[in-house]
Amino acid sequence: MYAIYDKWPEIAKNAYNSNAIPADFKNIEHIVFAGMGGSGALGDIFSSILSKTNVHVTLVKGYILPKTVDSDTLVITTSVSGNTIETLTVLDSAKKLDCKIIAFSDGGKLKNYCTSNKIEYRNIPQHLSPRSSFTEFLYSMLKVLESIIPVEKQDIFESIKELENINKKISSTNLTEDNPSLQLAEWIKGIPMIYYPWGLQAAAIRFKNSLQENAKIHAIAEDILEASHNGIVSWEKPSIVQPILLEGEDDFIKTKERWKILKEYFKENNIDYREIKSIKGNILSKLITMIYLLDYTSIYHAVLAKIDPTPISSIDFIKKRL
């Protein structure tokens, strides 16, 4: 797994420079991203990118499409394995509703369904597992959906460059005390409580999922503003929970004020915490570099605990019974 993560910048560059055929959809008023787990995290990123546009975006992490879909809706279904039952169900529903559809996977039942029903489809190769295939799928989809997802090419090139920069600090070639991913992995001893602002939700959810899958530990993610109205009370009782603050370089001024207050509260109550701050730049660069750093944290934590991050026997247990 670590060998693939070391190559994330290279994989991203090759994926975006591939000969993948761009999609061409017109008159789209609503985009639905459907996917679970690592595939669902892709929808989280695209939702963040589209949040400042006039396009209505819905994330579906389950079986059911919203009632608002119609022929002007584009349903984007993603399943790295191609066999995710929830995503296949959404795909079938979208076809029956006459939506515009495009699907992404590395083969599987999803590919067969699209071929049989003449649905637009792109095959993207998997690297070991869905979660480690993240950059392959993200940058391939950015290439295919370039007429739909309003990301400047310069921003995409910048994000790949930033991946290369952070790779020097966090990859397996730098197993020193200067490695921020390794530092955070060593600090985590209990249950991580991941606080995030709305703009970095995709990174927070991805970190929670990666800790659960790779390190096999419990993890929690909460929006910083919402937590200020309920979750903060939990700190009045001692626990093994450890706060990790994901802060954006360009967080809203009121969000920055909330971070300041929260840190003050933690210091007054002798609660140790860690801060992970985004880089400067566009939203894609901020999210992908933060995800890279935090994914590697989950891998290092697994290795330190002498756990193989690759197997997911509990997920296999459930899938075999569906």
ABEGO torsion letter per residue (X at the ends): XAAAAAAAAAAAAAAAABABBBBBBBGBABBBBBEBEAAAAAAAAAAAAAAABABBBBBBBEABBBAABBAABBBBBBBAAGABAAAAAAAAAAAAAGBBBBBBBBEEAAAAAAAAAGBBBBBBBBBGBAAAAAAAAAAAAAAAAAAABBBBAAAAAAAAAAAAAAAAAABAABBBAABAAAAAAAABABBBBBBBBAAAAAAAAAAAAAAAAAAGBBBBBBBAAAAAAAAAAAAABBBABBBBBBBBAABBAAAAAAAAAAAAAAAAAGBBBBBBBBBBEBAAAAAAAAAAAAAAAAAAAAAAAGBBAABBAAAAAAAAAX
